[in-house]
């Protein structure tokens, strides 16, 4: 197809479904939150996937999430994360790689501390990376009992993004003489962000000490910054045909804050 053949950075947050999972009762009749306490997972799955529920539960099995206090909610939030963010990301980067275009994938991870991680269970929620990219609201981030350096995370992200915008390479390129003046230390100190390829399928695990990791075929929760292949294979074949408009349910007005 026709598209702008330009370098690309694309990624998502490790817990990108957590802010949306509590909103499901606003959209799905009979669903309640927390799903673990009200045992409403089956209502969500039946409403969203209809005749395909067995295909979904074959891949998203509740036994995988028993290590957390709210296993049903973990299952649903991971399912939303994969369906909406992670698996389309895999497909997009694979398409870029087929044309041998520079493409860089990331998964964002930051320890927000007790309130965000253990009380609200939001973790690395959708949008949680924005303060670090633009260096705004860092004082608020530090006030939420952060055990990691928000300033260092901001240095890493703003330098990677600025280097990409200026040099089309988040690492700054092979010539150090062309690196951005205030980003040389970041470029020297941290792992090189590899280009995505269909063979290695490497992504940048974007945290205070960034790591290079790979999309795997068999990793399990909670060691799943990126979903394993069977999950994305499922959504690649099913997502485009899901009946998002449920005609038999009467419409209603509601407010969702994102």
TIMARVO-114385 format. One record per residue: y, z, x of N, C-alpha, C, O in turn. Coordinates in steps of 0.02 Angstrom, whole numbers, padded with zeros to 5 digits, always signed. Example, Ala and Ser with C-alpha at 12.3 -4.5 7.8 and 13.67 -1.06 7.14 Angstrom:
# residues 2
-00284+00390+00660-00225+00390+00615-00165+00390+00660-00166+00423+00712/-00112+00354+00642-00053+00357+00684+00002+00394+00645+00057+00402+00670/
END
This chain:
# residues 258
-00060+00000+00041+00000+00000+00000+00063+00000+00042+00059+00005+00104/+00119-00005+00010+00184-00007+00044+00213+00064+00046+00216+00098-00005/+00233+00086+00105+00264+00152+00112+00304+00152+00177+00294+00109+00220/+00347+00200+00184+00386+00206+00245+00342+00232+00301+00318+00289+00298/+00332+00193+00351+00287+00211+00406+00326+00251+00459+00347+00224+00510/+00334+00314+00445+00373+00359+00487+00331+00419+00505+00282+00434+00471/+00349+00455+00559+00314+00517+00575+00320+00568+00518+00367+00566+00479/+00271+00612+00514+00267+00657+00456+00244+00727+00478+00197+00735+00517/+00279+00778+00452+00254+00847+00453+00237+00866+00382+00277+00855+00336/+00178+00894+00372+00159+00916+00304+00114+00977+00311+00073+00982+00356/+00124+01024+00265+00084+01084+00267+00091+01126+00205+00124+01106+00157/+00061+01184+00206+00062+01230+00149+00051+01301+00175+00034+01311+00233/+00060+01349+00131+00052+01419+00149-00018+01444+00133-00049+01422+00084/-00043+01488+00174-00113+01509+00169-00130+01538+00101-00186+01528+00076/-00083+01574+00070-00095+01604+00004-00050+01572-00049-00020+01607-00090/-00045+01506-00048+00002+01471-00091-00011+01475-00165+00032+01456-00204/-00069+01501-00186-00083+01506-00257-00067+01573-00288-00071+01580-00349/-00049+01623-00247-00044+01691-00273+00014+01701-00323+00009+01742-00368/+00069+01664-00314+00125+01674-00361+00113+01638-00427+00146+01652-00476/+00066+01591-00428+00054+01552-00489-00003+01581-00531-00004+01574-00592/-00050+01614-00498-00107+01642-00535-00087+01691-00590-00116+01689-00644/-00038+01736-00578-00017+01781-00633+00017+01745-00691+00023+01774-00745/+00038+01683-00681+00070+01645-00734+00021+01611-00781+00041+01586-00834/-00042+01610-00764-00091+01575-00805-00094+01598-00878-00102+01557-00922/-00087+01664-00892-00087+01685-00963-00029+01655-01003-00033+01652-01065/+00025+01634-00969+00080+01602-01005+00062+01530-01027+00095+01502-01071/+00011+01503-00996-00007+01433-01009-00074+01425-01043-00087+01374-01076/-00118+01474-01037-00186+01467-01060-00202+01519-01114-00200+01578-01099/-00217+01498-01174-00232+01545-01229-00290+01590-01212-00343+01567-01190/-00281+01654-01222-00334+01703-01212-00340+01729-01141-00376+01777-01129/-00307+01697-01094-00310+01720-01024-00267+01782-01016-00214+01789-01047/-00290+01828-00973-00252+01889-00959-00251+01901-00884-00291+01874-00846/-00202+01941-00864-00195+01957-00793-00188+02032-00784-00153+02064-00823/-00220+02061-00734-00263+02029-00683-00330+02005-00712-00360+02040-00752/-00351+01948-00691-00412+01918-00718-00473+01961-00703-00521+01962-00742/-00472+01997-00646-00528+02040-00628-00538+02096-00679-00594+02112-00697/-00483+02126-00701-00488+02183-00747-00505+02160-00818-00540+02196-00854/-00482+02101-00838-00491+02078-00907-00547+02027-00913-00561+02002-00968/-00580+02010-00857-00637+01965-00858-00621+01899-00894-00658+01877-00938/-00564+01870-00875-00542+01809-00910-00549+01745-00869-00521+01693-00887/-00585+01749-00814-00592+01690-00772-00624+01632-00810-00603+01575-00804/-00674+01648-00851-00709+01595-00887-00663+01559-00936-00672+01499-00948/-00614+01594-00964-00567+01562-01010-00522+01513-00974-00507+01459-01000/-00501+01532-00914-00459+01486-00874-00498+01424-00855-00474+01368-00862/-00559+01434-00831-00599+01377-00809-00617+01331-00867-00614+01270-00860/-00635+01360-00924-00653+01319-00982-00594+01278-01007-00602+01221-01028/-00534+01309-01005-00475+01274-01030-00454+01217-00983-00436+01163-01006/-00457+01230-00918-00434+01180-00870-00485+01124-00857-00466+01067-00849/-00550+01142-00857-00599+01095-00831-00651+01072-00882-00689+01026-00869/-00652+01104-00941-00695+01081-00996-00767+01068-00973-00802+01114-00953/-00789+01005-00977-00858+00989-00963-00875+00992-00888-00933+00985-00869/-00824+01003-00847-00835+01004-00775-00839+01075-00746-00839+01083-00685/-00844+01125-00789-00844+01195-00765-00901+01207-00716-00891+01240-00665/-00959+01182-00731-01016+01194-00687-01006+01165-00617-01028+01193-00568/-00971+01108-00613-00956+01078-00548-00908+01123-00508-00915+01130-00448/-00861+01152-00544-00812+01195-00511-00844+01260-00487-00834+01281-00430/-00883+01292-00530-00914+01356-00512-00968+01348-00459-00985+01397-00425/-00995+01288-00451-01043+01277-00398-01010+01282-00329-01043+01298-00279/-00945+01269-00326-00908+01271-00263-00867+01335-00258-00862+01365-00205/-00837+01355-00315-00797+01417-00317-00838+01471-00350-00833+01484-00410/-00880+01503-00310-00925+01554-00334-00896+01623-00323-00871+01638-00268/-00898+01665-00374-00867+01730-00370-00894+01774-00315-00858+01818-00291/-00956+01764-00293-00984+01805-00240-00948+01797-00173-00952+01840-00130/-00913+01741-00165-00877+01729-00103-00818+01777-00094-00795+01789-00038/-00793+01805-00150-00730+01843-00148-00740+01918-00158-00693+01954-00173/-00802+01942-00151-00816+02012-00165-00786+02059-00112-00786+02120-00123/-00762+02033-00057-00732+02076-00005-00663+02101-00025-00637+02146+00008/-00633+02074-00078-00568+02096-00100-00574+02139-00163-00624+02136-00197/-00522+02179-00177-00523+02223-00236-00516+02184-00302-00536+02209-00354/-00489+02123-00299-00479+02083-00359-00512+02014-00348-00477+01964-00339/-00578+02012-00350-00613+01949-00333-00598+01891-00380-00592+01834-00358/-00593+01904-00445-00578+01850-00492-00510+01820-00480-00500+01759-00484/-00462+01863-00465-00394+01839-00451-00391+01801-00385-00355+01751-00379/-00429+01824-00335-00433+01788-00272-00463+01718-00282-00438+01669-00254/-00516+01714-00323-00547+01650-00337-00497+01602-00370-00490+01544-00350/-00462+01626-00421-00416+01583-00458-00356+01562-00415-00335+01504-00417/-00330+01608-00375-00272+01590-00334-00292+01541-00279-00254+01495-00263/-00352+01550-00250-00376+01501-00201-00389+01433-00233-00374+01381-00203/-00416+01434-00293-00429+01371-00328-00364+01333-00341-00360+01273-00330/-00312+01369-00363-00247+01337-00374-00217+01312-00309-00189+01257-00306/-00222+01353-00257-00197+01332-00191-00228+01267-00169-00193+01221-00147/-00294+01264-00174-00330+01205-00150-00316+01143-00192-00304+01089-00165/-00316+01152-00257-00306+01096-00302-00236+01067-00296-00228+01006-00295/-00186+01109-00292-00116+01086-00294-00088+01071-00225-00049+01024-00218/-00107+01110-00174-00074+01103-00109-00121+01078-00054-00110+01024-00026/-00173+01116-00040-00212+01103+00021-00251+01036+00020-00248+00998+00068/-00286+01024-00034-00328+00964-00035-00288+00899-00040-00306+00850-00008/-00233+00896-00079-00190+00838-00074-00161+00828-00004-00149+00772+00019/-00150+00884+00031-00125+00881+00100-00176+00847+00145-00159+00804+00186/-00239+00866+00139-00292+00834+00178-00294+00759+00166-00301+00719+00212/-00288+00741+00103-00290+00669+00085-00230+00631+00112-00237+00575+00136/-00171+00661+00108-00110+00630+00132-00113+00619+00208-00099+00564+00232/-00131+00671+00245-00134+00665+00318-00187+00616+00340-00178+00581+00390/-00243+00613+00304-00295+00565+00321-00270+00494+00311-00286+00449+00350/-00230+00483+00258-00202+00416+00246-00155+00397+00302-00155+00340+00325/-00113+00445+00325-00066+00431+00380-00106+00414+00443-00088+00367+00480/-00159+00452+00455-00198+00441+00516-00233+00373+00516-00242+00343+00569/-00252+00349+00458-00285+00283+00455-00240+00228+00481-00264+00178+00508/-00174+00237+00474-00126+00188+00499-00101+00206+00568-00053+00176+00593/-00133+00256+00600-00116+00277+00668-00043+00297+00674-00010+00283+00724/-00018+00330+00622+00051+00354+00622+00052+00428+00643+00006+00465+00627/+00104+00449+00678+00108+00520+00698+00113+00565+00636+00159+00557+00596/+00067+00610+00630+00066+00657+00574+00044+00725+00599-00002+00730+00640/+00078+00778+00575+00066+00846+00600+00056+00892+00540+00099+00898+00497/-00003+00924+00538-00019+00969+00483-00011+01042+00505-00025+01059+00562/+00013+01083+00458+00018+01155+00473-00007+01195+00413-00007+01172+00356/-00028+01257+00428-00041+01309+00378+00000+01370+00400-00009+01394+00456/+00043+01394+00356+00088+01449+00373+00055+01516+00359+00025+01527+00307/+00062+01562+00407+00036+01630+00400+00085+01679+00431+00105+01671+00489/+00103+01731+00393+00147+01783+00420+00130+01850+00387+00118+01853+00327/+00128+01902+00428+00113+01968+00402+00176+01999+00374+00219+02023+00411/+00183+01998+00307+00243+02025+00275+00241+02101+00267+00291+02131+00247/+00185+02131+00281+00182+02204+00278+00148+02229+00215+00123+02191+00174/+00148+02295+00208+00111+02330+00156+00130+02308+00085+00086+02294+00045/+00195+02304+00070+00216+02289+00002+00192+02221-00021+00165+02215-00076/+00202+02171+00020+00184+02103+00000+00109+02090+00006+00079+02059-00038/+00079+02114+00060+00009+02098+00073-00041+02142+00037-00093+02118+00014/-00026+02207+00030-00075+02253+00003-00059+02281-00066-00105+02301-00103/+00005+02283-00084+00023+02309-00150+00026+02252-00201-00006+02256-00253/+00065+02202-00187+00071+02145-00234+00017+02093-00223+00006+02051-00266/-00016+02094-00165-00069+02046-00148-00044+01974-00147-00082+01927-00161/+00020+01964-00132+00047+01897-00129+00031+01862-00063+00023+01801-00061/+00027+01900-00010+00011+01871+00055+00062+01818+00076+00122+01827+00068/+00036+01764+00103+00079+01708+00125+00093+01663+00065+00066+01607+00060/+00136+01687+00021+00147+01655-00043+00186+01590-00036+00219+01578+00014/+00183+01549-00088+00218+01485-00090+00293+01497-00083+00323+01536-00121/+00325+01463-00035+00396+01472-00023+00412+01525+00028+00470+01533+00047/+00362+01563+00050+00374+01619+00095+00395+01598+00165+00419+01640+00203/+00388+01534+00182+00408+01511+00248+00481+01490+00252+00508+01483+00307/+00514+01481+00196+00582+01453+00195+00632+01493+00236+00672+01463+00272/+00633+01561+00231+00682+01598+00271+00678+01585+00346+00728+01589+00381/+00618+01569+00370+00609+01558+00442+00631+01489+00464+00656+01480+00520/+00624+01440+00420+00644+01372+00437+00720+01368+00443+00746+01337+00490/+00756+01399+00396+00829+01394+00395+00864+01457+00421+00925+01460+00421/+00824+01506+00444+00852+01567+00473+00896+01605+00424+00944+01639+00444/+00882+01601+00360+00920+01640+00311+00876+01695+00282+00814+01689+00281/+00906+01748+00259+00873+01805+00229+00825+01841+00278+00780+01876+00256/+00836+01833+00342+00792+01867+00389+00799+01943+00387+00751+01979+00398/+00860+01967+00371+00870+02039+00365+00829+02066+00307+00801+02121+00311/+00825+02028+00252+00784+02049+00195+00710+02049+00214+00673+02094+00195/+00689+01998+00250+00619+01995+00272+00602+02056+00315+00549+02086+00306/+00646+02074+00361+00634+02132+00404+00632+02197+00365+00598+02245+00385/+00667+02199+00309+00670+02260+00269+00607+02273+00229+00598+02327+00202/+00562+02223+00224+00503+02230+00182+00444+02255+00223+00387+02234+00213/+00458+02301+00270+00404+02331+00309+00365+02280+00349+00303+02279+00348/+00400+02237+00384+00367+02185+00423+00343+02214+00489+00380+02248+00524/+00281+02200+00506+00253+02223+00569+00254+02169+00622+00237+02182+00680/+00275+02110+00605+00282+02055+00653+00356+02038+00661+00397+02060+00621/+00372+02000+00712+00441+01983+00726+00464+01924+00684+00441+01868+00694/+00507+01938+00636+00533+01884+00595+00578+01837+00636+00580+01777+00622/+00613+01864+00685+00656+01823+00727+00615+01774+00768+00634+01716+00775/+00559+01797+00795+00516+01752+00835+00485+01698+00791+00480+01640+00812/+00466+01716+00730+00439+01667+00684+00492+01614+00667+00477+01555+00662/+00554+01637+00659+00609+01590+00645+00622+01545+00705+00636+01486+00696/+00617+01572+00765+00627+01532+00825+00575+01476+00829+00591+01418+00844/+00512+01494+00816+00458+01445+00820+00468+01390+00768+00465+01331+00784/+00480+01409+00706+00483+01359+00652+00546+01316+00657+00542+01255+00650/+00603+01347+00669+00665+01307+00672+00663+01259+00731+00688+01203+00726/+00633+01281+00788+00629+01236+00846+00579+01180+00834+00592+01122+00852/+00523+01195+00804+00474+01142+00790+00504+01090+00742+00495+01030+00752/+00538+01114+00691+00567+01068+00641+00624+01028+00671+00630+00967+00660/+00667+01061+00710+00724+01026+00740+00701+00975+00792+00729+00920+00796/+00650+00992+00831+00623+00945+00880+00593+00884+00845+00599+00828+00869/+00560+00896+00789+00531+00840+00752+00586+00794+00725+00581+00733+00729/+00639+00824+00697+00694+00784+00669+00730+00744+00723+00750+00687+00711/+00737+00774+00783+00776+00742+00836+00734+00695+00878+00759+00643+00899/+00671+00713+00892+00630+00676+00938+00566+00648+00907+00525+00616+00941/+00556+00659+00842+00497+00636+00805+00433+00668+00832+00378+00640+00824/+00440+00726+00863+00382+00762+00890+00399+00836+00888+00447+00857+00921/+00362+00878+00851+00379+00949+00847+00372+00985+00914+00397+01041+00922/+00337+00954+00962+00329+00984+01028+00387+00965+01074+00393+00993+01129/+00429+00919+01054+00484+00897+01096+00470+00835+01136+00515+00808+01168/+00407+00812+01135+00390+00752+01172+00368+00767+01243+00373+00824+01265/+00345+00717+01280+00317+00728+01347+00369+00742+01401+00353+00771+01452/+00431+00722+01390+00483+00731+01441+00524+00794+01426+00562+00796+01378/+00516+00844+01469+00552+00907+01458+00627+00898+01461+00664+00936+01431/+00650+00848+01497+00722+00836+01503+00754+00819+01436+00815+00826+01428/+00713+00797+01387+00739+00780+01321+00731+00836+01270+00753+00829+01213/+00700+00891+01290+00690+00946+01243+00757+00975+01222+00806+00975+01260/+00760+00999+01161+00821+01032+01137+00836+01093+01180+00791+01131+01198/+00899+01102+01195+00921+01154+01243+00896+01223+01224+00870+01259+01266/+00903+01242+01160+00885+01309+01139+00812+01317+01119+00791+01369+01095/+00772+01264+01128+00702+01266+01108+00654+01259+01166+00594+01255+01156/+00680+01257+01227+00636+01247+01284+00587+01304+01292+00528+01293+01309/+00609+01366+01280+00565+01423+01289+00508+01421+01238+00451+01437+01255/+00523+01403+01175+00471+01398+01124+00421+01343+01143+00361+01353+01136/+00446+01286+01167+00402+01231+01185+00357+01249+01243+00299+01227+01246/+00382+01289+01289+00341+01309+01347+00291+01363+01329+00235+01363+01355/+00310+01409+01285+00271+01470+01275+00211+01459+01229+00159+01491+01240/+00217+01415+01179+00166+01413+01128+00124+01350+01130+00142+01300+01162/+00067+01353+01096+00019+01298+01096+00052+01233+01073+00097+01232+01032/+00028+01179+01102+00051+01113+01081+00024+01098+01011-00034+01110+00997/+00067+01072+00969+00048+01054+00901+00017+00984+00903+00054+00935+00915/-00048+00976+00892-00080+00911+00899-00067+00865+00838-00056+00888+00783/-00070+00801+00852-00068+00753+00797-00133+00758+00757-00187+00773+00784/-00127+00746+00692-00185+00747+00649-00223+00681+00658-00193+00628+00660/-00289+00686+00662-00331+00627+00665-00391+00638+00620-00409+00695+00605/-00421+00584+00598-00479+00589+00554-00540+00617+00590-00586+00643+00559/-00541+00611+00656-00598+00634+00695-00595+00710+00706-00642+00745+00690/-00539+00734+00733-00534+00805+00749-00509+00848+00692-00528+00906+00686/-00465+00820+00650-00436+00853+00591-00406+00921+00610-00418+00972+00577/-00366+00920+00662-00334+00981+00687-00271+00997+00648-00234+00951+00629/-00258+01061+00638-00194+01082+00609-00167+01141+00648-00203+01174+00685/-00102+01153+00640-00067+01206+00674-00066+01267+00628-00035+01266+00575/-00099+01320+00650-00099+01383+00613-00035+01419+00632-00031+01453+00683/+00016+01410+00591+00085+01428+00608+00097+01502+00595+00112+01522+00539/+00091+01541+00648+00102+01612+00645+00140+01634+00707+00162+01591+00746/+00149+01699+00716+00188+01722+00774+00158+01703+00841+00194+01696+00890/+00093+01694+00843+00060+01664+00901+00021+01604+00874-00039+01610+00859/+00053+01546+00869+00021+01488+00838-00045+01470+00871-00053+01476+00932/-00092+01448+00830-00157+01426+00853-00172+01356+00828-00146+01335+00776/-00212+01320+00865-00237+01255+00843-00306+01266+00813-00351+01290+00847/-00313+01248+00750-00377+01256+00716-00397+01190+00684-00358+01142+00682/-00458+01188+00658-00484+01126+00629-00507+01138+00558-00531+01192+00541/-00501+01087+00516-00532+01089+00450-00608+01092+00459-00636+01052+00496/-00639+01138+00424-00711+01150+00433-00751+01131+00370-00723+01122+00316/-00815+01125+00379-00858+01107+00324-00888+01167+00288-00911+01161+00232/-00886+01226+00321-00925+01282+00293-00891+01350+00300-00925+01401+00293/-00825+01354+00311-00793+01419+00317-00787+01452+00248-00782+01417+00197/-00786+01518+00247-00786+01556+00185-00726+01604+00183-00700+01623+00235/-00706+01623+00123-00654+01673+00113-00677+01739+00143-00735+01758+00135/-00633+01777+00179-00561+01766+00186-00541+01724+00247-00482+01715+00260/-00591+01699+00285-00575+01657+00343-00568+01584+00320-00606+01540+00342/-00519+01573+00277-00510+01505+00250-00436+01487+00246-00411+01474+00191/-00402+01486+00303-00332+01463+00300-00328+01392+00272-00279+01374+00240/-00381+01353+00283-00387+01288+00250-00455+01286+00216-00504+01309+00246/-00459+01260+00155-00523+01260+00119-00576+01216+00153-00560+01167+00187/-00638+01235+00144-00693+01196+00173-00700+01130+00136-00674+01121+00080/-00734+01084+00167-00739+01015+00142-00766+01009+00070-00738+00971+00032/-00819+01046+00051-00844+01038-00018-00791+01052-00071-00793+01022-00125/-00744+01097-00057-00692+01112-00106-00645+01052-00113-00629+01031-00169/-00622+01025-00057-00577+00968-00061-00612+00904-00085-00582+00862-00118/-00675+00898-00068-00713+00840-00093-00717+00843-00170-00713+00792-00203/-00724+00904-00197-00725+00913-00269-00660+00889-00300-00661+00850-00348/-00604+00912-00273-00539+00894-00304-00522+00821-00292-00488+00790-00333/-00544+00793-00237-00531+00721-00225-00562+00678-00280-00535+00626-00298/-00620+00700-00305-00654+00660-00356-00634+00678-00427-00643+00638-00473/-00607+00738-00437-00596+00763-00504-00523+00768-00526-00507+00758-00584/-00479+00783-00479-00410+00803-00497-00373+00750-00538-00338+00767-00586/-00381+00687-00520-00343+00634-00554-00363+00625-00627-00326+00596-00667/-00422+00650-00645-00448+00641-00714-00447+00704-00756-00475+00705-00811/-00415+00757-00731-00413+00819-00770-00367+00812-00830-00313+00781-00825/-00387+00839-00888-00346+00834-00950-00292+00887-00951-00299+00938-00984/-00236+00875-00915-00184+00925-00910-00150+00939-00977-00127+00995-00989/-00147+00891-01021-00118+00902-01087-00174+00918-01136-00217+00877-01149/-00174+00979-01162-00226+01002-01208-00200+00993-01280-00164+01035-01306/-00218+00938-01311-00189+00918-01375-00207+00965-01432-00171+00969-01482/-00263+01001-01426-00284+01043-01482-00248+01109-01484-00257+01147-01532/-00208+01125-01433-00173+01189-01431-00100+01179-01450-00066+01136-01423/-00077+01220-01496-00007+01215-01519+00040+01235-01463+00029+01286-01430/+00092+01195-01452+00140+01210-01400+00181+01273-01414+00189+01293-01471/+00206+01303-01360+00248+01362-01368+00297+01364-01309+00284+01336-01256/+00353+01397-01320+00403+01404-01269+00391+01467-01228+00372+01519-01255/+00403+01462-01163+00397+01520-01120+00441+01510-01060+00465+01455-01047/+00452+01562-01023+00493+01559-00963+00451+01576-00902+00417+01628-00900/+00452+01531-00853+00416+01542-00791+00466+01540-00734+00502+01490-00727/+00470+01592-00695+00515+01595-00639+00477+01577-00576+00426+01608-00560/+00501+01527-00540+00468+01504-00478+00516+01515-00420+00499+01499-00363/
END
